[in-house]
Amino acid sequence: MSYLGIYLDQLIEKKRFNSDAELAKYLDISRQHISRIRKEGTMSDEKCLMVAKELDINPLELFALVRAKKSRCDDTREIWMELHRETKRVKAYILLNSNE
């Protein structure tokens, strides 16, 4: 499973879906498309935005992850992955400090 599959799993859990088929219906894509996302780790910007909104995360987190997967250049891929990690760190920092 691709790293993007973790986000799909989180959405399934949040929405209390019982299967990828239910998730596919919710995202208005085919079950086969869900399998392709899980295998290849890529998803359209529109679906990234939809998933990010549902999970209440910064869309850049998903956009960067997908761009990293699509990149053919190691240096470019690493820059996209750093942006992905940085958006996750910012979210973690905000969550840790939200009780102050």
N, C-alpha and C positions, 0 to 999 in steps of 0.2 A: 504494500500500500504506500502511496506517496504521502508526503508530509501534509499535503492539502486534504487528504482523507481524514486527518484528525479534526479539521474544522467541520467537515461534513458530519462526522460522528458527534461532535459537540452540538450541532444543529439538530440532529436526530434526537439526541437526549433532551435538549431544551424543549423541542416541540412534542416530545413523547411519541415519536413515530415508531412503528414496529419494524420497519424495513427500509431499504434503499428505494424500493418502489414508491413508498409513501413520500419520501424525500423528493424523488424525481417528479412526482405529480405536483408537489408544493412549488418546486423550482421551475415547473413547466418545461421539463426536458424528459428525454426517454431514460428508462432504466439503464440502457446500454451506455448512454452518455455519462451517467453516474459512475459506471464501471470504468469508463475511459478516464474520467477525472481522477478516480482513485489510482489507476494504473500509471497514467502519464503525468499527473500532477499539474495539469493546466485547465483553466476555466476562463470563460469570457469575462471581460471587465464588468459587464452588467450583472452576471451571477456572483462575481466576487463582491460587488457592492451590496447585492441583496443579502448574501451570507454575512458580510461584515455588519450590516445594519441589524440583522436579527441577533447576532452574537454580541452586539454593542462593542465592537472593536474598531480601531482605525482602519479604514479601507486600504490605506497604504501597506498595512501588514500583509494583506492578501495580494495586492497588486505587485508588491516587490517579490513575493514568493513565486508568483506565476512568471514574472519577468526573468527571475533567476533561472527557473526551469527551462525557459525558452532560449536563454542566451547560449550562444555557441562559443563565446570567448570566456576563458577562465577568469580573467581579470574583471570583466563586466559582470559575470555571474557573482563573483565575490562582493562586488559593490552592491548589487541588488540584495544579496543575502545579509550584508551588514545593515542595510536599510530595514530589512525585515526584522532582524534581531533588535535594532535600535527602537523600532516602534513597539516591540514587545517589552523592552526594558522600561520605556517611558510609561507604558500602561501599568507595569508592575510597581514602579515607583509611586505613581498616583494612588494606586490601591493601598500600598503600604502606608502612605502618609495621609490618607483621607480621614483618619480618625483623630488627627491632631486638631 
